[in-house]
Amino acid sequence: MSPTISGIHHITAITADAQKNIDFYCGVLGLRLVKLTVNFDDPESYHLYYGDRLGRPGSIMTFFAWPGATRGRIGPPQVTTVAFAVSAQALEFWAARLKESGFAFWPGETRFGEGVLGFEDPDGIRLELIATAGLNGESPDGPIPPESAIQRFHGVTISEEGHENTAKLLTEIMGFKDEGREGHRYRYRSANGESVVDLLCIPAARRGGMGAGVVHHIAYRTLDDAQQLEWRDELVGLGYNVSSVMDRVYFHSIYYRDPGGVLFEIATDPPGFTIDEPAEKLGSILKLPPWFERRRAELEQILPPVRLPEWRLAA
């Protein structure tokens, strides 16, 4: 059986303030903090994971928390917008909630026949809520009414100087389907139908720069370790520079760059976030990978204290 990419696994961005990040993604957006851990490549900083009730692949937004990080510049080649799926009736609720919470938004756009509500997080990351038909996922057990809650990703916008070569990677290799274009925006849908990748062709735009308020990489889903190894062999055979398999405890990862320069990852669905704490306790305490446990006391002194949402223990 050929290996498959079923959709988006997770999206990782950079924040300069872990507490503001938690307050926004849990307190305003109502996502569940499903894992409080450290950056495995920089263990003196947090890695925060948000998602649905269990942090299922396709719902996971993560952040490298680097205190005081310089603000990045949004532009190609980057993931420049992250879109979440909500019910078609929920946009009015979210407009009111964002206004009440003090966040500006820009409503009224329709894209590929779907309503769009745009806004920014405290670091300046561009976010969207998309009115999505046929949602049947499981929303977080948080402060948002279930009928209005974010359930999963709708997709991303990747800004590129040119779209053709990345489009070939998505369609001819990774199994995405071409769904047409609107202006300079080209849409591709994942094999499971849930995730879209929009390539926005903006060759005259100023190039982006990494920093706070910028998406670091996008990860795509594959079924298991065996399929991941098949993907690695295929990509290497096609001339891509692909990392070795990296153990991220909650999934395994390989990394490579698309033809435009955006960092892509292929992550396994298993083992998931309940591998080291039960579902009802997800995100309630600092979890470290086994190889950093010997440094726990040191790291707990270095990491800034954070206040977790009161409803974090919801089962």
ChimeraX attribute file (.defattr): number of C-alpha atoms within 10 A of each C-alpha:
attribute: neighborCount
match mode: 1-to-1
recipient: residues
	/A:1	4
	/A:2	6
	/A:3	17
	/A:4	20
	/A:5	24
	/A:6	23
	/A:7	26
	/A:8	29
	/A:9	25
	/A:10	25
	/A:11	25
	/A:12	20
	/A:13	23
	/A:14	27
	/A:15	32
	/A:16	21
	/A:17	19
	/A:18	23
	/A:19	15
	/A:20	17
	/A:21	19
	/A:22	24
	/A:23	17
	/A:24	16
	/A:25	19
	/A:26	24
	/A:27	20
	/A:28	19
	/A:29	19
	/A:30	25
	/A:31	31
	/A:32	30
	/A:33	29
	/A:34	29
	/A:35	26
	/A:36	18
	/A:37	18
	/A:38	22
	/A:39	18
	/A:40	17
	/A:41	7
	/A:42	11
	/A:43	17
	/A:44	18
	/A:45	20
	/A:46	23
	/A:47	23
	/A:48	25
	/A:49	26
	/A:50	26
	/A:51	28
	/A:52	26
	/A:53	23
	/A:54	25
	/A:55	25
	/A:56	20
	/A:57	27
	/A:58	25
	/A:59	28
	/A:60	25
	/A:61	24
	/A:62	22
	/A:63	24
	/A:64	23
	/A:65	23
	/A:66	20
	/A:67	16
	/A:68	10
	/A:69	15
	/A:70	13
	/A:71	17
	/A:72	18
	/A:73	18
	/A:74	24
	/A:75	20
	/A:76	25
	/A:77	26
	/A:78	25
	/A:79	30
	/A:80	22
	/A:81	21
	/A:82	23
	/A:83	22
	/A:84	22
	/A:85	25
	/A:86	25
	/A:87	20
	/A:88	19
	/A:89	14
	/A:90	19
	/A:91	20
	/A:92	12
	/A:93	13
	/A:94	20
	/A:95	20
	/A:96	12
	/A:97	15
	/A:98	15
	/A:99	11
	/A:100	11
	/A:101	12
	/A:102	8
	/A:103	15
	/A:104	14
	/A:105	16
	/A:106	12
	/A:107	16
	/A:108	10
	/A:109	11
	/A:110	12
	/A:111	11
	/A:112	11
	/A:113	9
	/A:114	12
	/A:115	18
	/A:116	22
	/A:117	21
	/A:118	19
	/A:119	19
	/A:120	17
	/A:121	18
	/A:122	17
	/A:123	19
	/A:124	16
	/A:125	21
	/A:126	20
	/A:127	19
	/A:128	23
	/A:129	25
	/A:130	25
	/A:131	21
	/A:132	19
	/A:133	12
	/A:134	9
	/A:135	14
	/A:136	9
	/A:137	12
	/A:138	16
	/A:139	24
	/A:140	28
	/A:141	20
	/A:142	23
	/A:143	15
	/A:144	20
	/A:145	14
	/A:146	14
	/A:147	13
	/A:148	18
	/A:149	25
	/A:150	27
	/A:151	24
	/A:152	29
	/A:153	28
	/A:154	24
	/A:155	26
	/A:156	23
	/A:157	21
	/A:158	25
	/A:159	27
	/A:160	26
	/A:161	18
	/A:162	18
	/A:163	21
	/A:164	15
	/A:165	11
	/A:166	19
	/A:167	23
	/A:168	15
	/A:169	15
	/A:170	20
	/A:171	15
	/A:172	11
	/A:173	15
	/A:174	20
	/A:175	20
	/A:176	25
	/A:177	18
	/A:178	17
	/A:179	12
	/A:180	12
	/A:181	14
	/A:182	11
	/A:183	8
	/A:184	12
	/A:185	18
	/A:186	20
	/A:187	21
	/A:188	22
	/A:189	21
	/A:190	24
	/A:191	16
	/A:192	13
	/A:193	13
	/A:194	19
	/A:195	25
	/A:196	23
	/A:197	26
	/A:198	25
	/A:199	24
	/A:200	24
	/A:201	20
	/A:202	18
	/A:203	14
	/A:204	9
	/A:205	14
	/A:206	13
	/A:207	16
	/A:208	17
	/A:209	15
	/A:210	18
	/A:211	20
	/A:212	26
	/A:213	25
	/A:214	26
	/A:215	27
	/A:216	20
	/A:217	19
	/A:218	24
	/A:219	23
	/A:220	23
	/A:221	24
	/A:222	25
	/A:223	15
	/A:224	17
	/A:225	17
	/A:226	11
	/A:227	18
	/A:228	23
	/A:229	15
	/A:230	14
	/A:231	22
	/A:232	21
	/A:233	13
	/A:234	14
	/A:235	17
	/A:236	14
	/A:237	10
	/A:238	10
	/A:239	8
	/A:240	16
	/A:241	14
	/A:242	17
	/A:243	13
	/A:244	11
	/A:245	16
	/A:246	12
	/A:247	13
	/A:248	14
	/A:249	17
	/A:250	18
	/A:251	20
	/A:252	20
	/A:253	22
	/A:254	20
	/A:255	21
	/A:256	19
	/A:257	15
	/A:258	18
	/A:259	18
	/A:260	18
	/A:261	13
	/A:262	21
	/A:263	18
	/A:264	18
	/A:265	24
	/A:266	25
	/A:267	30
	/A:268	26
	/A:269	20
	/A:270	18
	/A:271	14
	/A:272	15
	/A:273	21
	/A:274	16
	/A:275	11
	/A:276	16
	/A:277	15
	/A:278	12
	/A:279	17
	/A:280	15
	/A:281	16
	/A:282	25
	/A:283	24
	/A:284	18
	/A:285	12
	/A:286	13
	/A:287	17
	/A:288	20
	/A:289	17
	/A:290	9
	/A:291	8
	/A:292	13
	/A:293	12
	/A:294	11
	/A:295	12
	/A:296	13
	/A:297	9
	/A:298	11
	/A:299	18
	/A:300	12
	/A:301	10
	/A:302	12
	/A:303	14
	/A:304	14
	/A:305	10
	/A:306	12
	/A:307	10
	/A:308	17
	/A:309	17
	/A:310	11
	/A:311	16
	/A:312	21
	/A:313	17
	/A:314	14
	/A:315	13
